[in-house]
Amino acid sequence: MSGTQIALAVLALGVFALCLRQGAAPARRAAREVGDGVLRILPIFAVALPMASFLSELIPEDIAAAWLGPESGFRGLVLAAIAGGFIPGGPFVTFPLVLTFAKAGAGVPQMVALISGWCIYGIHRVITWEYPLLGWRFSAIRLVAGLVMPVLIALAAEALLPLFPGALTLGRP
């Protein structure tokens, strides 16, 4: 268990202790919600993590490195940002996929662009939620306003890399 995991566990226990001070009923409800959440998430992890491992074996390193590797430059950042916008699903799909690309040779700034594109563009969310609820005008304004953000975020990450030398081993020992 990492230090971060231990800190989160201690924090969770502290919050649960505060919940207990409110009485047994709120603590039981909270514990039930935790159990329900774990039962919903575990099957997704059980599929997503092996999928990422299998994909990492299928993606040729030379192709991943050429298109999304550290040497792919600005073109790789733009490609990753656009590709991120078209990744369907939530974090259980996206983050194992990022790990897969990283293991296959993708660069850290490119993966930052991919995650940022997924967060900002999220075409599947635009089609299923944003447009039907908020309309095309709002969706267009938001998408155009955020158009360059994933690339700018990736460029900022690239500038920060010298401060975080361990980040270059993303997904690799």
N, C-alpha and C positions, 0 to 999 in steps of 0.2 A: 504494500500500500504506500502510495507517495505521500509526501508532506501535505500537498493540496487536498488529497482525499481524506487524510486524517483531520485536517482543519475543517473541512466541510462536514465530516461526521460529528466532530465536537460541536460545531455550530448547530447542526440539526438536532443533536441531543439537548443542547441548551434551549433551543426554541421549543422542543417538545416538553422540556421541564416547565417553561413558561405556560405552555398549553395546559399542563397538568394542574398548575396553580389556578386555572379557570374552572377546574372541576373534572371529574372522571368522564362525563359525557362528551365534552369537546375533545378530550384526549382520545377517546375511543373512536370518534368520528374521524379525527385526523389520522389515526393509525389505520383505519379502514380505507381511507382515501389513498394512503401510501401503498397499502397492499393492492388496491385496485389498479393504481398507476403502474406498479411493478408488473402486475399480471398483464397489463396492456402492452407494456414496452418490451418485456422479455421475448415474446414471439417475434417481434419486429427485429430485435437484435439477433435473434437466432437465425434469421434469414439474411439480414443485411451484412453482418460481419463475414460470414462465409462467402457471400456473393462478392464482397470486396476482395477477399483473398483469392477467389477463383479468377476474378477479372484481372488482378495484378499479374497472374501467370499468363493471361491471354494477350495482354497489351505489350507488344514488342517495345523494348527499351529504346531502340533507335528511333522509332516513330514518335513515341512520347517525348523523347528528348528533342527531336527535330521540331516538333510542333509546339511543345509547351516547356521545353527545357530552359535552363538558365541562359543559353546562347540564342534562344529564339527572339530575344529582344522585344521591341515595341509590338511587332507583329504577333508574337506569342501572348502578350498582355491583352491585346484587342481580341484575339481569337478566344482566349480563356474567358474574358468578360462576356462575350456574346454566348459562348457555349454554356456558361453558368446560368444565363437567363433562360435557357431552354431545358435545364435539368428539372424534370418533374419531381414532385414529392417533397418531403420534409427532410430534416437533418439526418434521419436514419438511412436515407439514400445518399444524400449529398456528401456527408463527411466520410463515409467509407469509400465513396468514389474519389474524393480528393486524396485520401490515403493511397488508393490504388494508383492514381496518376503520379503521386510523389514517389512511391516505390519504383515506378517505371521510369523515373528520371525527370519528372517535371520540376520546374524551379519554384522556389518559395514565392517570389512576386507573382508568378503566373497563377499559382494556386490561390493567392490572395485575390487576384482579379477574378478567378472563377467563383470563389465564395461570395465576393462582393457583387458580381453579376447576378448570381442566384438570389441574393438578398434584395437587390435593388430592382432588377428587371422582373424576375419571376413570372414569365409569360403565362405559365399555367394558372397562377393566382390572378393575373389580370383577366384572363378569359373566364375563369369560374367565379370569381368574387368581385373584383374591382369594377370591371365594366358593367356587369349586371346591376350592381348596387349603386355605383357612383357615376356611371356614364362614360362615354368615350372622351368627352372633353376633359374631364378630370384625369382620366387615365393617360391621355396624350400629354397633358401638361406635366404630370408627374414623371412620365417616362422621358420626355425631352429634357426636363430639368435635371434629371439624374443621369443623362446619357454618358457623360464623360467620367462620372464618379468612380466606377470600378477601376478604370485605368489610372486615374489620379491616386486612388488609394493604393494601388499596386506600385506605382512609382514612389510613393511615400514609404511603402514597405521596403522597396529596394534600397532607398536611401538609409533606412534604419538597420539593414542587415549587418553592417560592420559593428553595430552595438550589441548584436545578438548572434555571435558566431555559431552557437549550437543550433540555430534555426535552420542552417543549411542541411542538416541531417534529417529534415522532416520525413518521417515515415521510414527512415533507414537507420541502421545501427551506427 
